[in-house]
Amino acid sequence: MQGAGFVAGMIFFASMVSVTWAQVPQAPPYPAADDRYKADILVVVAHPDDDMAAAPYTARALDQGKRVAVIFCTRGNFGPNFLGREQAASLGAVREIEGRRAEAALGVYNVWFLNGSDTPGQDVLHSLESWGHGYALDQVVRLVRLTRPEVIVTWLPFYLAGENHDDHQAAGVLATEAFDLAGDPVAFPEQLEAPHDPEQISNYGEGLSIWQPQKIYYVSDYSFSYGVHSDFMTGQGPQYRTDEISPTKHVSYAQLTFDAWMHDHSQIGSGFTPEQMKEYLSHPMRFIFGKSVVGGSPTGDILENVKPSGVPFVEMIGTHAVAEPQPALALGGPWAFYRVFWPAHKLEHLANLLEPETAMGTHDFHLWVPLLLHNASGSNQEVTLRSKLPAGWRQTPGPMLYKLGPRESRPVSLSLVAPEDQKGTWQSLVFNTESDGKVVGSVTLKVNVVYNGVPQ
């Protein structure tokens, strides 16, 4: 009887446990990421109208059923207004609407404008400072995690004549940094914290998830700035014809881009004419390959090897030290920054695109040249900095003796003026440092003597 009672007790206990578990409610599913903002391709540029540098390709991608989103790092609040009298913040408001209409004409509706101020110039570090580098990067990483793109397309982070607007370069820098950080759980972790109660107000924590983009490509409007097409991008990445006909719109991708571009009314005028736009769009759409975490050929299709299901975080940040010993004389400013930036983000191949070059930055043919003097020895050193300039050039300051302590680096800022009769020519500027009667360092900078009329 005792055995029978034990069995009966166990049956009763099991039935009670079963009832108890049956009464536990099932947890609701955790909300998925908002699929309205999912992008296959994210374009990160500086100003309203910059997106047109990649539009012939994005129009093609839209035809293929891909989703495209765009980030403008500024509202284009500086520059000429060829349609009305609005300037400064009001011009930025005008250009934001123009930019949204241009994107809508292409079929792109997910468009974000960040808070950077249009910063005309040639030094990427100026724009990064003006925008607040960390603050701007926080915004770009947030939007990468929100849109979850497989591919990022952005401006080339490179200083070269004809496409050296510092805002363009800054957009490329931020997009590259966001490519490497959006998948890192340690980067901007406040974006990743789950809100305590998503249906109530006063939450903190943004509820985003890490996201690893798979490929990044760069564009340049180098050719537009000169009115002729340069081939320095040929073979550096994929290219796409612009004269092919869209199967959905029944006009060429060049025409689709041109029609969208014409919404940027305030920017179309002297030096930025419809004729120039058509000339620019008559050439193939060229890209420079940045990097990929899914392999593929640098010149292969942009979506080659892309995995729609996403990929795990891949550490893509390299050393922050320049691999080579620091030279006795080097270009400073943005050139010095890129010498560290490229290896840090595993983009060493960008260093081989072109030899150092620039264009005049103002109407009166003034040129700023930053240099870095370096004493690698363990003792004091005296060096003389001299320049070999074309006839008619003026420089401030002139030849000068510098005293450097052991392993000391010294920045030097030169201001040069070119004669007007050399306008439209390329010139070479040579800078040497001498010690004990010997040349210990040398730098050559090619200069296009022409006003570099940046779009904004």
N, C-alpha and C positions, 0 to 999 in steps of 0.2 A: 504494500500500500504506500509505503514511503516513497518508493521509486515512482509509482504512478502520480503521486502528489507533486513530486519534483518536476516531472515532465509537464504536468498541467500548469505548474507555476511558470515554467519557462515559456510555454506557449502564450500565456497571458501577458508576460513581460514583453515578448516579441511583438505581440499585437499592439500593445501600448506604444512601443517605440515606433512602430509603423505609422500609427495614427499621429504621433507627435511630429515625425518628419513630414508626413503629408500636409500638415498644417503650416509648415514654413513656406512663406511666399517666395517666389522666384524673383531674383533681382532683375530689374529692367536692363536691357542692353545699354552699354555705354555709348553715348552719342558718337557717331562717326564724324570725321572731319567734314566740313562743309564743302560738298562737291561742286557747288556753284563757282568756286574760285580755283579749282584744279586746272593747272596749265601743263601742257606738254613742253611749251617753249616760253621762257620768260625773257623779255628784252629789257635791259637796264641801260638807260641813256641819261643825258644831262638835261636837255632842253626840249620843250615842245618843238617838233619838226625833226629832231635828231633820229627818231624812230624810222624816218624815211630812208635812212642809210641801209636798213635791213628789210624794208617793206617789200621789195620784190620777192624775197624768199618767204617772208611770213605770209604774204598773200597766197603763195604756192602751198605752204603748209596748211593754211585754212581750207584750201581746195581738197586737201587730202584728209580732211576731217580732224585735223589737229587743233588743239586749243592754245591760244596765244594770249599772254598778258603783258602789260608794259608798265615799267616804273620810270617816271621822270624825276630826277633828283632835284630839279628846280622848276619854277613856273615861267622861266624866261623873262624875269622882271627888269632886265636891262636891255639896251640895244635900241636901234631905230624902230619907229612905228610908221610904216608907209601907208596906213589907212586912216588913222585918227590921231588925236592929240594926247591920248592917254600914255602915261609913262609910269615908271617905278612900280609900286604895288598894284596900281590900276592896270598897267600893261600886263603884269603877271596874271591878273584875273581874266583879261581878254585872251591871253595866250593859252590859259588852261582850257577855256571853252573851245578855242580853235583846235587844240590838240585832241580833245575828246571827240570833236566832230570828224577830224581826220582819221582817228582810229576807228570810229564807227563806220566811216565810209569803206574801210578795209574789211570790217567785220569783227573788230576787236572791241570788247566792251568792258573788260576788266582792266582799268587804268588807274594808277595811283600817282599822285604828285606829292613829293616830299617837301621839306621845309628849307632846302638849301637856297641861298641867294645866288643868282647869276653873278659869276665872278670872272669878268673878261680878263684874260691874260694868258701867260704861257707857262706858268709854274704850277704843277699839280699840287705842290705843298700849300700854295696860297688858297686853292679851292678847298682842300681838306681842312685847313684851319678855319676858313670862313664858314664852312658847313657844320663844323664841330665833328671831327672825324669819328669819334666813338659814338656820338648820338646818331649820326647818319648811318653808320654801320649797323647799329641796333635796329634801325628801321628797315634796312635792306634784308638783314637776316630774318626779321619777323615776316616780311612779305615772301621770302623764299619758303619759309616753313608754312605759310598760309596757302601759297599757290602750288607748292610741291612740284616744281618743274623737273623734267628729265634733262633739259638742255637750257643753258643760259647763253644769251647773245648780248654782247656789250661792246663798248668802245675799246680800242686798243690802248692798253696802258704803256705808252711809248712816246717819247719826245721826238718828233720829226717835223721838218719844215712842211708847212701847208696843212697840217692836222695836229697842231700843238695847243689847242684850246685847253686850258687847265681844267675846266669843268668836264670836258670829254674824258680826259685822262682820269680825273677823280672818280667818275662813274665807273670806269673800267677797273680801277683799283678796288672800289667798294664791292663791285660784283664778284671780283676774284676772291676777295677776302670772305665774302658771304658764301661762295661756293665751298670754301674750305671749312667754314665754321657752322653752317646751318645744321649739319649732321652731328655736331659735337655736343654731347649733353652738358658739358661744362661751360659752353659759350652761351651767354645770356640765359641762364637757367630760369629766371623769373618768367620767361615766355613759356616755359615747359611745365610749370607747376599747375596742377589741376585746381580750378576754383572750388571753394568749399561747397557752394550750392549754386549751380549755374542758373537756376530759375529765380534767384533773388538778387537784389541790388547790393552794391557795396562789396563786391567780390574783389579779391586780388588773385593773381595767378591767371595766366592767359589761356591755358588749356591747349596750347599747340604741341606738336610732336616734332622730334628731330627729323630732318630730311636731308638726304644726300643727293644733290644733283649729280648727273652722270657725266656730262660733257659741258665744256665751255668753249665758245668761239668768239673771235674778235672781228670787228669791222672798222673801217677807216674811210673818211671822206677826203683823203689826201688828193685824189684826182679831181674832186670838185673844186677844191681851193685853187687849183692851178688851171682849170679849164681844159686840161689834157689828162689822159688816163695813164697812170704810172703802172708799171708791171712788177713792182717790188713785191706785191702780194701773190703773184702767180706761183703756183706750186706750194704755197704755204698752208693751203686748206682747200676745201671744196669750192666750186664756183657753179653758178646757175645762170642760164640764159634768161634775159629779161624780155625777149621778143616772142617767147612762147605764149600761146593763147590759153587763157583760163577756160577750162571746160564748163565752169558755172557762170562766169560773167561775160564770156565770149569776146573779150578784148585781151590785149597783151598784159603781162604783169607790169611792164613799164608803164602802160597807160593807166592801169589800176593805181599804181603808186603816184603817178602824176596827178590824177584826179583827186586822190586823198590829200596830196601835198598842197593843192590849191586852196584847201580850207585854212591854211596858215596865212591868211590875208595880210596880217600886220607885218610879216617878215618878207614879203615878196616885193622887191623894189630894186634899187640900184645895187649892182653887184650880186644879186640873188634873183635872177630873172627866170621866167618860164622857159626861155630858150636855153639857159644854162642847165636848168633842171632836166630838160629833154636830152641834152648832150650827155649829162651824167648818167641818165637812165638808159642810154643807148648801149652802154657797156655791160658785160656780164657782172653779176653780183658775186663779188669775191669775199671770201672769209679767210681769216688766219686761225689755224687750229691752236687752241690753248692747251687743254689736257682732257683726259678721259679716265674714268675709273672702270670702264667696261671694255677697254681695248678698242680696236678698229684702226683703220688707216687714217692718217692725218688729212688726206685728200678725199676720203670716202664721204658718202652722204652724211649729213648732219645727224640723222637718226639711226645711222648704222650701229648695230649692237645694243641699241637702247632697250632696256627691260621695263615694260610698262608697269610691272609689279613693284618696282623700286629696288634699291640695293642698300646693303648695310653701310654704315659710316666707314669711310676710308680716310686714314690720316694722310693728308696731302700737303702738309706744311713741312718744309725742309729746314735747313740750317739758316740761322739769321746772321751768320758771319760770311763776309766775302771770301770766296774760296782762295783767290790769289792774294799774295802779299800786297799791302796797300802801296800804290806807286808814289814816287816822289812828287809827281804833279798829276792831277786829274781834274776833270770837270766836276764841279760841285752842284749844289741845288738839286733839281729834278734828276739829273744824270746820276748823281751820287745815290739818290734814293732808289732808283731803278736797279743799280748794281747790287743792292741788297734785296730789294723786293722780288726780283725775278727768281733767284735761287731759293729764297724763303718760301715761295709758292710753286716751286718745281716748274718754272717757266724759263729755264736757262736758254732755250732755243730762241727766245725773243731777242736776246742780246746780239744775235747774228743777222738781224733783218737789214740793218743799215749802219753805216758809220755815222758818228755824231754829226747832226746837222740842225739848222734852225732857219728861221726867217725873221726879218725885221719886225718889231712889235708895235711900232708907232708910226704916225704919218711923217715925222721928221727924221726917220732913218736912224733912230737910236736903238742900240742893242745892249742888253745886259748879259754879261758872261760871268758866271760864278766859277771860281777855281778853288781847288784844295791843295795846299802845300803840305807835305808830310816828311818828317825826319824819322827814318826807321832806325837810326843809330842810337846808341846809348850815351851819346855825348852831344854837347851843343853844336849847332850847325848854322852857318850863314849862307843864305841863298839869294841870288838876284833873279827877279822875275822880269823877263823881257818878252816883247811881242814882235812878230814879223807880220806886218799888216800891208794890204795893198795900198798903192799910192792914193793919197788924199784922205785916208782914214785918220780919225782923231781918237785918242784914248785917254781916259781919266780913271785912276792915276797912271802916270807913265812908269818907266822902269824904276824899280825900287828894291832895296836890300831888306831882307827879312831875317830876323834872328829867331831860330827855332830851338826849343829845349829838347832833351832826349825824348824820342818817340812822340813828339808834339805834332798835332795837325792844326793847320791855320787856314781858315776860309778867307778868300780874297774876292772882292766884288769889283768887276771892271765895267765901266760904261764906255761904249764905243759909238761913234757916229760915222756913217758912211756918206761919201759924196753923192749928190743926187744924180750925177752923170753915170753912175754905175747901176742905176735902177734897172731891174729886169735881168741882172747877171748873177751868176754864182761866183762867190769869192771864197778863198781859203784863208783862215786866220790861224797862225801858228804861235803858240805860247811855250816858252822854254824857261826852265830854272837852271841856273848855273852856280856851281860851287868850286872854288879853287881853279877857276878858269875853264872848267869842264861842264858840259851840258849833262845834268843829272835827271832831268825830266822833260817831257815834251808832250804837247797836246795839240791836235789839229781839229778845227771846227769849220765845217762847210756852212756858208751862209747864203741864202737867197736874198738878194737886196731888193726886196719888194715889201710894201705894206701888207702884213698878214691879216687880211680882212676877215676876222673870225665871224661866224654867222650871227652870234648873239651880241 
